[in-house]
Structure formats: C-alpha cells, structure tokens
Amino acid sequence: MYRPTSLVNKWVQENNELVNKWKWRAPLVPLCIFYLTPFPSLCSLPAGVPPLADHTHLELSVVYNTCVCATAQSQFTEAELLLTQALRRALQITGNDSVTSETPVFWRTVLKSVANTALNSCVLYLLCLQWAIWLATCQLKTIQEFKLCSLLETLCGGVGDDRRNETWGKSSDVPLLVTDPRKLVELLQICTSIAQGVERLSEGQCSEALSDLQSASALPAPRALVAYVHLLSGSCLAHMLACIIRPQMALQCYRKALETDSCSVCALYQSMLIYRQLGNTQAEIQALRLLHSSLMLPSATVPTVAGAHLLSPSLLLCSQSLRDLLSVPSAPSVLHNLALKCVLHGRVSEGVEHYLDLLAALHSEDQHGVRVHGEATPLPRLPQLYLETGAALLMARRPADCMALCNEVISTTLELLPEKLVLEDPEDRSQAETKEVRAEGEDMVAMLLWTGAAFLLQGHCHTHLTDWKQAVTHYTRCINLLVKVRYKKKGFQPQIPSADMVVKQETDLCTLQRLKGLSLAGRGISFTQTDRLREALRDLLLSLQAFPECVGAGLWCGEVLWRLGRRQEAAACWEKTWSFTTQGLPLYLQEPQSGPSLDSTELRRRIQELGPT
C-alpha cells in the first residue's frame, strides 16, 4: 500500500520549524503570534483526506498547536470548531460516528472511545485546550460538571506517557508542541481554583471560597498567581463576619502577597482598607503613600508568565467578579486620599505638598502622571480640588497662596452665574427632564457653591491676617452670592432656604446652608474685633439659624452677649454650643483653625463665677 511518507515528513518538518521559531522568539512576546499565524494553514493540509491511524497522532498534534494559537488570540469559536473537527476524525478511526451538539457529552463520548488506544494522550492534550477555553469564557459550571480538576492525575499520566517528552527537539520525526501540556494543566488547575474561589466570594460564600483558595495554595504555580491566592484569601477573611482576629489574618495574607509579588498593588490597596477599618491612621497613610508610588511604576496589576505559556493567566482569569475584586483606584485618586488624610490628621505640611503635586500632575501634559491603573475612582472636580488645596494652605499658614487659588476659582466661575438660581429637591425633579438639562442645572449650582466657598476662604485668609475690613468684604460677597438661591419643593413656590429644610446630609442644600452659616459667622466674628457688637450679634444669630452646629458662631455669640451685659443668655449659649456634635465636612467647609479664638476654660470659669440663675 502506498504511503505518502514524504508529505508526512514535510508536515512534521513545517510544524517543528514553526514551534522552534516561536521558542526562539518567545522572550519577545509581542512577536510570538507572528510566528504562530501559519499554523491554521498547516492544519488545513489533511482536508478531504480520510483519517489514517498512523497519521492521526501527527494530525492531532498540529491541531493542538493551532488551537493554542487561536486561543491565545481569544479566537475561542475558531478553536472549538477545530477541536470538534479533529475529534470527529479521531472517532472515525475508532469506528464510532456518534455526533451530538452538546460539547460536554461529545467529549465524554470521545474520551470513552479512545481510552486504552494510542490516541488517548493526544485527545487529553486537546481536552486541556477545551478546559482553557471554558475557563477563559467563564464557563465554570461546565468545568465543575465535567469534573476536570479530578482528571488531573489522568491528564498528567497521559501527558507523561508520550515519547515526545523524552525526545523533545532531538528527533525530526516527532511533532513538537508549542506548549508543554503538563505545564498547561498546572496553570489551568490553579486558575480554576482561583476562579471558583472568586465566584464564591462574590456570592458571599466566604468559607467555601477560602477552602478553594487554600487548595490552590498547595499547587505549583508562578509567583504572580501565588500572590493572587494570598490576596484573595485575605479578601475572604476581610469579608467574613467581623471579629478582632480576622482583619489581622487578612493583613497577614496581604503581606504574603506582597512578599511573593512586590508589585501587587491590589494587596497594598486592600491592606490600606483594613488599616482604615481598624482606625490605624498612620498605617493607612503609609499604605496610601506606598500604593501611590507603586501605581506610578510601569507595572501591571494582572500577572503574566513570560515565555512559559502562550495562554497567560490574564487570558484565563477574566471574570467580572475578579476584575471587581482587583479594582484599584487611579494614582491621582490615591494621591488625593493621601493628601486629605494627612491634612485631617495633623500632617498639614505633608498634605499640602501632596495636594500641590496632585494639581501639578492634573495640569501636566505627561499622561504617565495621571494614568488610570485598574478601576478608576472619580476625583472631585478641579475647582473642588482647588478649594481643598486652598483650605490646606490656609491651615499651613500660607494665606497668600490660598487666596491665589481662590482667585482662580472665582475668575472661572463668577461670570457664568445667573442672577437668580432655583435649587430643586432632587426627589421632586420631573422625570421628563433630560439628562442635559439636569446636568446644566447641577453645574450652575456647583459653580455657585464653589464661588461662594472661594469667597469664604478669602474671608478666612483676611481674618488670619487681622485685616477685618477686607474680611468683612469677602464674607459679604459670599453672603450676597448665596442669597440669590431659592429652594423649591413640589407644590410650593421657591423660597429662601432654611436649616429645617435640610433633610439629608451631603446635598447641595446642606452645603449651601453651611456656607451661609460660616460666612455669617466669619463676618460676625470680624465685627466683634472692631467692637461693632450689635451687627456682630445679628450675624452670629443668623449664622446659627442657617447652620445650627457652627461652634464658632455659638461661642462668639455667647461672647457678644456677655459683653452686652446679657450674661445668663451668654452662659446658656456656651453650654448649648459645647453639646454640638460636628459631622464630617468637606475640607473647605470646616471652621477656620486660625484667627480669633476663645478659651473654653476661661468661659467655664466665667460661668462658675456667675453662679446659679
């Protein structure tokens, strides 16, 4: 019988040349696909030729290489089609022509038919690729139903039987493979364990997820994937029912992840969140600083295994659940958090430098300075960042720099403001209102509040400089701007806003009332320094109406009453003020730390001397 040995030899030779080219160029990963593109044409050589048992081993090896190439380029449909065609030819040799449209059923039929035959090892190679495709397309349920992980021993045994492993690259008649199936099986197993753990964690099954990840930790794997296992184990512990020990255990896991892979920004970010949860501010600041430095490095959050596999972990681990768990804020967002945290916890000079670095980065044309790494967390808008930086500069006793930033805000917003502005209750807005109209209205409100806050900060700067006339002028500009605003509830005419209308915190109405209260308090305090006590009392009382928790207004109102001889009222005002609980406010809406102040110890002494009423 005629046997086309020359054609077979040519087929093996072309296959091996392509594999060796890829192996030679593997360190230059972007070029590797170029050398693999001829595989599909090589795979089409036996088209129309009946399958022969002697050549099927070669044919399936070429199909394996071609499918690796297709899968590496995310051409999953093409790869599955090639697998199906190749397996049907293998079935013809075994005399089984069974055809089914269900892929898992088809695979079981093939495995049963080729068991104890020479084709078994080649079919197991192809099963590895089917596993990779299911994993890359997030078909975990199919993998679990097929019990692929339990086939590991069989797969490794089948792979080990093949003579190509002993003669790799030594014999010209043995078809080479672009990826060692044994190594691929190891990668698939740990990636599957990680993917299962992630899905269970996203469903709230933390204990089960932790069990999956602990199993994965015992498997051979690249360092980057081991770091993933530690990282996700920490996430499981962090999500479990809170107890004092679990955050510490989570931190240990994150530390292991960093020791395994020093570029694991996800581990740094999760550690920072744990420190925040524990109230360890100094550790949180340190973690934020390290996180920002790491995000500025040209490294990736997704692990890759250079040269070892065409099928990388990033291809196999691509579920939305994993992306959500591994999301990290952008470098500018982390720098903003770092700056704010420093300023709020007594490290003002350091916080100011971080704020200035942030503004410089946002204005820089160097995109590396503001690149987004992972999932971006939205930054406050630029005028808001200017105001926060200005407030920090004032806290650092740099009023001139603060006023310069405030002038930038005022110069870009003041001329755009309307003569009057109606602030509507968000819940009462018309459903028919378009997004564009709604956004335009929100922008107008935001610009007015930013401009008012800029005038307020400038008033604080002049108070710091004891320039009472200029302080009164700038506080008055803020007040005159804010009185343009009317508040409208459904079924009512627009009216002047008041404190009792503020139902929810962190709304535009709440910000408006705080601004009004702080500007009236600032003007009132400035009046006290020039002995204009009647005007001071008026403004301080109006301040408390607009912003009842304003500590400065309460204390100075009591001081003015005391000076006016209304001492019992003064004592009551001070007692009430000391019971105030301040809520978290934006940095530029906090009461100024500089300027005239009152000693609470002295005020209490006065009350004691006053005696009972």
Helices and strands as residue ranges (DSSP letters): H 5-25, H 29-36, H 39-43, H 53-72, H 76-94, H 103-114, H 120-136, H 140-146, G 149-151, H 152-161, G 163-165, H 181-202, H 206-217, H 223-239, H 245-260, H 265-278, H 281-295, H 313-316, H 320-325, H 331-344, H 348-363, G 367-370, H 382-395, H 399-413, G 414-416, E 421-424, G 426-428, H 435-464, H 468-482, E 485-488, G 499-501, H 508-529, H 533-546, H 551-563, H 567-578, G 587-589, H 600-610
